[in-house]
Amino acid sequence: MAVIAAAGCGSGTGDPEIPRPVRAVKVADVVGLRSRTFPGRAEAVDEVDLSFRVTGQVIKLPVRVGDRVAKGDLLAALDPIDYRTALDLARGNLMRAEAELAAMEAGARPEEILQLQAGLSEAESSLERAEAEHQRNVALRERGAVSQSEFDLSRTMRDRSAAQVKTAQEALRIGQVGARKEDLLAKAGEIKALQAMVTDAENRLSFTSIMAPFEGGVAARFVDNFQTVQAQQPILRLLNTASIKIVVQVPESAISLAPLVEKVTCWFDAFPDREFEGRVFEIGTEATRTTRTFPVTALIDQPEDVKILPGMAARVQAVVDDSISIDQHQLTVPLGAVFAPDTQRQSYVWLVDEQNQTVSRRSVQTGAISSLGLTILEGIEPGDWVVTAGVHSLREGQRVRLMTE
């Protein structure tokens, strides 16, 4: 117990202190964000490589690279003859099974009953002849007058005739009283399976055509007409450039300010004298492993007088909410990051030393509460790591491990 107590106090054992995991944010500067530009590259808002879901020979490929297409336009088609044949066969099998079920439910007609009775009589007569022939061979076999092969053949013919009698009896029974419930259920199950086969054949026939999923332009064509292609093999690339996406990488020191960005201003190297206005479309929530930056996507409507093409180099600048005054120091932290000891009126935050992985208490002067949190007028600088949770359980110089928000 004494050893455990000493270890808990961090003295006398020489064991290294276990770093305490803490949540922290890197302080961002609104003024710096307003003056900074981020490089990016234009992308189509929608981009897709289209392919067939079945194999076949291309017989229609009416579009070329650069063509504009409307949603629903035919872009490519395979020879459908094999798939139409498969659909006709599936429909025929379904119709036959449905007719058989209807006959089973309705029972046999009087003339069919007579035919079944005649069939049973003929089968019974055949069985009598086969039984008599086999019994004669049994007697002859005892005297050695017939060969083993002749004896086996007569027994086989008797057994076959007996099976035919049972079949005829069952057919007559079904004709007179109708099919058994389990037979009807089996036929209904067969019909359900055939219906699924018809649906599958209809789908496969529809897969022989590629229709434009949206309005856009053909960016690439990977095959030629009359070429045999495999399922999932790329045929065309279609781009929707009605709007343009620009993905920029924002450092972790500024990503917390991204929700404040009302709009963005963009410049393209291809149009150096033009400014384009856009909006933030997506804000990434996971940093890259190598650069520790977050992807932020801006969206720009395609202008009417110029054509922004995918791949064009761009620069993006944030337009921050004007309600945040530049006269303020512009540094904000979450409300939970600021604390004041019970015996003092001074406010503090815990700063994390990235190199030593320790915390130190820093006095701060606070300002107004904004949409991002509490404004800090003095005491911290852009780039500082500030602990945001568990501030009342830390001590000066304690080793910590960052869990970034």
C-alpha positions as CSV (number, residue, x, y, z in Angstrom):
1,M,0.0,0.0,0.0
2,A,2.9,2.4,0.8
3,V,4.4,1.8,-2.6
4,I,1.1,2.5,-4.3
5,A,0.6,5.7,-2.4
6,A,4.1,6.9,-3.2
7,A,3.6,6.2,-6.9
8,G,0.3,8.1,-6.8
9,C,2.2,11.1,-5.4
10,G,4.9,10.9,-8.1
11,S,7.8,10.7,-5.6
12,G,10.1,8.1,-4.3
13,T,9.7,5.4,-6.9
14,G,11.4,7.0,-10.0
15,D,8.5,5.8,-12.2
16,P,7.8,8.2,-15.1
17,E,4.5,10.2,-14.9
18,I,1.8,8.9,-17.1
19,P,0.7,11.8,-19.4
20,R,-2.8,12.9,-18.9
21,P,-4.9,13.1,-22.1
22,V,-6.4,16.6,-22.6
23,R,-8.6,18.1,-25.2
24,A,-7.2,21.3,-26.7
25,V,-7.6,23.7,-29.6
26,K,-5.0,25.8,-31.4
27,V,-5.9,29.5,-31.1
28,A,-6.9,31.0,-34.4
29,D,-6.7,34.6,-35.6
30,V,-9.7,36.1,-37.4
31,V,-7.7,39.0,-38.8
32,G,-5.1,36.6,-40.1
33,L,-7.7,34.5,-41.8
34,R,-9.2,37.5,-43.6
35,S,-5.8,38.3,-45.1
36,R,-4.8,34.8,-46.1
37,T,-5.3,33.1,-49.4
38,F,-5.3,29.3,-49.9
39,P,-4.3,27.5,-53.1
40,G,-6.7,25.0,-54.7
41,R,-7.8,23.5,-57.9
42,A,-11.1,23.6,-59.7
43,E,-13.2,20.4,-59.8
44,A,-16.6,19.6,-61.3
45,V,-19.4,19.5,-58.8
46,D,-20.4,16.1,-60.1
47,E,-18.0,13.7,-61.8
48,V,-18.7,10.1,-62.7
49,D,-17.2,7.3,-64.9
50,L,-20.2,5.6,-66.5
51,S,-20.2,1.9,-67.3
52,F,-22.6,-0.9,-68.3
53,R,-23.7,-3.4,-65.6
54,V,-23.8,-6.2,-68.2
55,T,-21.4,-7.5,-70.9
56,G,-22.1,-7.0,-74.6
57,Q,-21.2,-5.3,-77.9
58,V,-21.6,-1.6,-78.1
59,I,-23.9,-0.7,-81.0
60,K,-24.7,3.0,-80.1
61,L,-22.2,5.6,-78.9
62,P,-23.7,8.9,-80.1
63,V,-21.6,11.3,-78.0
64,R,-18.1,12.7,-78.4
65,V,-15.7,14.4,-76.0
66,G,-16.9,18.0,-75.4
67,D,-20.6,17.3,-76.2
68,R,-23.2,18.7,-73.8
69,V,-26.0,16.3,-72.8
70,A,-29.2,16.7,-70.8
71,K,-30.3,14.5,-68.0
72,G,-31.9,11.3,-69.4
73,D,-30.1,11.5,-72.8
74,L,-28.9,8.2,-74.3
75,L,-25.1,8.0,-74.1
76,A,-24.4,4.4,-75.1
77,A,-26.2,1.2,-75.8
78,L,-25.3,-2.5,-76.1
79,D,-26.8,-5.0,-78.6
80,P,-29.9,-6.2,-76.6
81,I,-30.9,-9.3,-78.6
82,D,-29.5,-11.8,-76.1
83,Y,-31.1,-10.0,-73.2
84,R,-34.5,-9.8,-75.0
85,T,-34.4,-13.5,-75.7
86,A,-33.7,-14.2,-72.0
87,L,-36.6,-12.0,-71.0
88,D,-39.0,-13.8,-73.5
89,L,-37.9,-17.2,-72.2
90,A,-38.4,-16.1,-68.5
91,R,-41.9,-14.7,-69.3
92,G,-42.8,-17.9,-71.2
93,N,-41.8,-20.1,-68.2
94,L,-43.8,-17.9,-65.9
95,M,-46.9,-18.1,-68.1
96,R,-46.7,-21.9,-68.2
97,A,-46.3,-22.2,-64.5
98,E,-49.3,-19.8,-63.9
99,A,-51.4,-21.9,-66.3
100,E,-50.4,-25.1,-64.5
101,L,-51.4,-23.6,-61.1
102,A,-54.7,-22.5,-62.5
103,A,-55.4,-26.0,-63.7
104,M,-54.4,-27.5,-60.4
105,E,-56.7,-25.2,-58.5
106,A,-59.6,-25.8,-61.0
107,G,-59.3,-29.6,-61.1
108,A,-59.7,-31.8,-64.2
109,R,-62.6,-31.6,-66.7
110,P,-64.9,-34.6,-67.2
111,E,-63.2,-35.6,-70.4
112,E,-59.9,-35.4,-68.7
113,I,-61.1,-37.6,-65.9
114,L,-62.1,-40.2,-68.5
115,Q,-58.6,-40.0,-70.0
116,L,-57.0,-40.4,-66.6
117,Q,-59.2,-43.5,-65.9
118,A,-58.2,-45.0,-69.2
119,G,-54.6,-44.3,-68.5
120,L,-54.9,-46.0,-65.1
121,S,-56.6,-49.1,-66.7
122,E,-53.8,-49.4,-69.3
123,A,-51.2,-49.1,-66.6
124,E,-52.9,-51.8,-64.4
125,S,-53.1,-54.1,-67.5
126,S,-49.4,-53.6,-68.2
127,L,-48.6,-54.4,-64.5
128,E,-50.7,-57.6,-64.7
129,R,-48.8,-58.8,-67.8
130,A,-45.4,-57.8,-66.3
131,E,-46.3,-59.6,-63.0
132,A,-47.3,-62.8,-64.8
133,E,-44.2,-62.7,-66.9
134,H,-42.0,-62.3,-63.8
135,Q,-43.7,-65.0,-61.9
136,R,-43.2,-67.4,-64.8
137,N,-39.5,-66.5,-64.8
138,V,-39.4,-67.1,-61.0
139,A,-40.6,-70.7,-61.6
140,L,-38.3,-71.2,-64.5
141,R,-35.4,-69.8,-62.6
142,E,-35.8,-72.4,-59.9
143,R,-35.3,-75.1,-62.5
144,G,-32.5,-73.2,-64.2
145,A,-34.4,-72.7,-67.4
146,V,-33.8,-68.9,-67.7
147,S,-30.7,-66.8,-67.4
148,Q,-30.0,-64.4,-64.6
149,S,-30.3,-61.5,-67.1
150,E,-33.7,-62.5,-68.3
151,F,-34.9,-62.9,-64.7
152,D,-33.6,-59.4,-63.8
153,L,-35.2,-57.8,-66.9
154,S,-38.6,-59.2,-66.0
155,R,-38.3,-58.0,-62.5
156,T,-37.3,-54.5,-63.7
157,M,-40.3,-54.4,-66.1
158,R,-42.7,-55.4,-63.3
159,D,-41.3,-52.7,-61.0
160,R,-41.6,-50.1,-63.7
161,S,-45.2,-51.1,-64.4
162,A,-46.0,-50.8,-60.7
163,A,-44.5,-47.3,-60.6
164,Q,-46.6,-46.3,-63.7
165,V,-49.7,-47.5,-61.9
166,K,-49.0,-45.4,-58.9
167,T,-48.4,-42.4,-61.1
168,A,-51.7,-42.9,-62.9
169,Q,-53.5,-43.4,-59.6
170,E,-52.1,-40.1,-58.2
171,A,-53.0,-38.3,-61.5
172,L,-56.6,-39.6,-61.3
173,R,-56.8,-38.6,-57.6
174,I,-55.6,-35.1,-58.3
175,G,-58.1,-34.9,-61.2
176,Q,-61.0,-36.0,-59.1
177,V,-60.3,-34.1,-55.8
178,G,-57.8,-31.4,-56.9
179,A,-54.2,-30.9,-56.0
180,R,-53.0,-31.2,-52.4
181,K,-52.3,-28.1,-50.5
182,E,-48.5,-28.7,-50.4
183,D,-48.5,-29.2,-54.2
184,L,-50.3,-25.9,-54.6
185,L,-47.8,-24.2,-52.3
186,A,-44.9,-25.7,-54.2
187,K,-46.3,-24.5,-57.5
188,A,-46.8,-21.0,-56.0
189,G,-43.2,-21.0,-54.9
190,E,-42.1,-21.9,-58.4
191,I,-44.1,-19.0,-59.8
192,K,-42.5,-16.6,-57.3
193,A,-39.1,-17.7,-58.4
194,L,-40.0,-17.4,-62.0
195,Q,-41.3,-13.9,-61.4
196,A,-38.0,-13.0,-59.9
197,M,-36.3,-14.3,-63.0
198,V,-38.5,-12.2,-65.2
199,T,-37.6,-9.1,-63.1
200,D,-33.9,-9.9,-63.3
201,A,-34.2,-10.4,-67.1
202,E,-36.0,-7.0,-67.4
203,N,-33.3,-5.3,-65.3
204,R,-30.5,-6.9,-67.4
205,L,-32.2,-5.7,-70.5
206,S,-32.4,-2.2,-69.1
207,F,-28.7,-2.3,-68.2
208,T,-27.9,-2.4,-71.9
209,S,-28.4,1.4,-72.1
210,I,-26.5,4.2,-70.3
211,M,-28.6,7.4,-69.8
212,A,-27.1,10.7,-68.6
213,P,-27.7,10.9,-64.8
214,F,-27.4,14.7,-64.8
215,E,-26.9,17.5,-67.3
216,G,-23.2,18.0,-68.1
217,G,-20.4,17.5,-70.6
218,V,-18.6,14.5,-71.8
219,A,-15.0,14.7,-70.6
220,A,-13.7,11.4,-71.9
221,R,-14.7,8.4,-74.0
222,F,-12.9,5.2,-73.2
223,V,-14.3,2.8,-75.9
224,D,-15.3,2.8,-79.5
225,N,-18.5,1.8,-81.2
226,F,-18.9,-2.0,-82.0
227,Q,-16.4,-2.9,-79.3
228,T,-17.2,-5.7,-76.9
229,V,-17.1,-4.5,-73.3
230,Q,-17.3,-6.1,-69.9
231,A,-19.6,-5.2,-67.0
232,Q,-18.3,-2.3,-65.0
233,Q,-15.7,-1.3,-67.7
234,P,-15.6,2.5,-67.9
235,I,-17.3,3.8,-71.1
236,L,-17.6,7.6,-70.6
237,R,-16.7,10.2,-68.1
238,L,-19.4,12.8,-67.5
239,L,-18.9,16.1,-65.7
240,N,-21.4,18.6,-64.3
241,T,-19.7,22.0,-64.4
242,A,-22.8,24.1,-63.7
243,S,-21.0,24.7,-60.4
244,I,-17.3,24.4,-59.6
245,K,-15.8,23.0,-56.5
246,I,-12.5,24.2,-55.1
247,V,-10.9,22.2,-52.4
248,V,-8.3,24.0,-50.2
249,Q,-6.3,22.8,-47.3
250,V,-6.8,24.8,-44.1
251,P,-4.3,24.5,-41.2
252,E,-5.6,23.3,-37.8
253,S,-4.8,26.8,-36.4
254,A,-7.6,28.3,-38.6
255,I,-10.1,25.4,-39.1
256,S,-12.1,26.5,-36.0
257,L,-12.9,29.8,-37.8
258,A,-14.3,28.1,-40.9
259,P,-18.0,28.3,-39.7
260,L,-17.6,32.1,-39.6
261,V,-16.9,32.3,-43.3
262,E,-20.0,33.7,-45.0
263,K,-18.5,33.5,-48.5
264,V,-15.2,33.3,-50.4
265,T,-13.5,35.2,-53.1
266,C,-11.7,33.2,-55.7
267,W,-9.1,34.0,-58.4
268,F,-8.0,31.7,-61.2
269,D,-4.7,31.8,-63.0
270,A,-6.6,31.5,-66.3
271,F,-8.5,34.7,-65.5
272,P,-6.1,36.9,-63.4
273,D,-8.2,40.0,-63.6
274,R,-11.4,38.5,-62.5
275,E,-12.8,37.8,-59.0
276,F,-15.4,35.1,-58.4
277,E,-17.7,34.9,-55.4
278,G,-18.5,31.5,-53.8
279,R,-19.6,29.9,-50.6
280,V,-18.3,27.2,-48.3
281,F,-19.8,23.9,-49.2
282,E,-18.1,21.4,-46.9
283,I,-15.8,21.6,-44.0
284,G,-13.6,18.5,-43.3
285,T,-13.5,17.1,-39.8
286,E,-10.3,15.0,-40.1
287,A,-6.8,16.3,-40.7
288,T,-4.4,14.7,-43.2
289,R,-1.7,12.6,-41.6
290,T,1.1,14.4,-43.4
291,T,0.3,18.1,-43.5
292,R,-2.2,18.2,-40.5
293,T,-4.6,20.3,-42.6
294,F,-8.3,20.0,-43.1
295,P,-10.0,20.0,-46.5
296,V,-12.6,22.8,-47.0
297,T,-14.6,22.9,-50.2
298,A,-15.9,26.1,-51.7
299,L,-18.6,26.1,-54.4
300,I,-18.8,28.7,-57.3
301,D,-21.6,29.0,-59.8
302,Q,-20.4,28.8,-63.3
303,P,-20.3,32.3,-64.8
304,E,-22.0,33.1,-68.1
305,D,-19.2,35.1,-69.8
306,V,-16.2,32.7,-69.1
307,K,-15.9,29.0,-68.7
308,I,-14.1,27.7,-65.5
309,L,-12.8,24.2,-66.4
310,P,-11.9,21.4,-64.0
311,G,-8.2,21.4,-63.2
312,M,-7.7,25.2,-63.3
313,A,-5.5,26.5,-60.5
314,A,-7.2,28.8,-58.1
315,R,-6.7,30.9,-54.9
316,V,-9.4,31.3,-52.3
317,Q,-9.8,34.0,-49.6
318,A,-12.3,33.8,-46.8
319,V,-14.8,36.6,-46.3
320,V,-15.5,36.5,-42.5
321,D,-18.6,37.7,-40.7
322,D,-18.5,41.5,-40.4
323,S,-20.1,41.4,-37.0
324,I,-16.7,40.4,-35.6
325,S,-14.9,43.7,-35.2
326,I,-11.3,44.0,-36.3
327,D,-10.7,46.3,-33.4
328,Q,-10.9,43.3,-31.1
329,H,-7.8,41.2,-30.6
330,Q,-9.7,38.5,-32.6
331,L,-8.5,35.6,-30.5
332,T,-11.3,33.3,-29.2
333,V,-11.4,30.2,-27.1
334,P,-14.2,27.9,-26.0
335,L,-16.0,29.1,-22.8
336,G,-14.9,25.9,-20.9
337,A,-11.2,26.8,-21.5
338,V,-11.3,29.8,-19.1
339,F,-11.4,29.4,-15.4
340,A,-10.9,31.4,-12.2
341,P,-9.7,29.9,-8.9
342,D,-12.1,30.4,-6.0
343,T,-9.7,32.7,-4.1
344,Q,-9.0,35.0,-7.1
345,R,-10.9,37.2,-9.6
346,Q,-8.3,36.7,-12.3
347,S,-9.1,34.5,-15.3
348,Y,-6.7,31.8,-16.5
349,V,-6.2,29.3,-19.3
350,W,-4.0,26.2,-19.5
351,L,-1.4,26.4,-22.3
352,V,0.2,23.2,-23.7
353,D,3.9,23.2,-24.5
354,E,4.0,21.1,-27.7
355,Q,7.7,20.3,-27.3
356,N,7.7,19.3,-23.7
357,Q,4.0,18.1,-23.6
358,T,3.4,19.9,-20.3
359,V,0.8,22.5,-19.2
360,S,1.3,26.0,-17.7
361,R,-1.2,28.4,-16.3
362,R,-1.5,31.7,-18.1
363,S,-3.5,34.7,-16.9
364,V,-5.8,36.3,-19.6
365,Q,-7.9,39.3,-20.1
366,T,-11.3,38.4,-21.5
367,G,-13.7,40.3,-23.7
368,A,-17.1,39.7,-25.2
369,I,-18.7,36.3,-26.0
370,S,-18.9,35.7,-29.7
371,S,-20.3,32.9,-31.9
372,L,-17.0,31.1,-31.5
373,G,-16.7,31.4,-27.8
374,L,-15.0,33.9,-25.4
375,T,-12.8,36.6,-26.9
376,I,-9.3,36.9,-25.3
377,L,-7.9,40.4,-25.4
378,E,-4.5,39.7,-23.7
379,G,-2.5,36.7,-22.6
380,I,-2.4,34.3,-25.5
381,E,-1.2,34.4,-29.1
382,P,-2.3,32.8,-32.4
383,G,-0.9,29.3,-32.5
384,D,-1.1,28.6,-28.8
385,W,-2.6,25.3,-27.7
386,V,-5.3,25.9,-25.1
387,V,-6.9,23.2,-23.0
388,T,-10.6,23.1,-23.4
389,A,-11.9,20.5,-20.9
390,G,-10.9,19.3,-17.4
391,V,-9.2,22.6,-16.6
392,H,-9.9,22.2,-12.8
393,S,-8.0,18.9,-12.6
394,L,-4.7,20.0,-13.9
395,R,-1.6,21.3,-12.1
396,E,1.4,23.4,-13.2
397,G,4.0,21.5,-15.2
398,Q,1.8,18.3,-15.5
399,R,2.7,16.1,-18.4
400,V,-0.2,15.8,-20.9
401,R,-1.1,14.2,-24.2
402,L,-3.0,16.2,-26.7
403,M,-6.4,15.0,-27.9
404,T,-7.2,17.7,-30.5
405,E,-10.8,18.8,-31.1
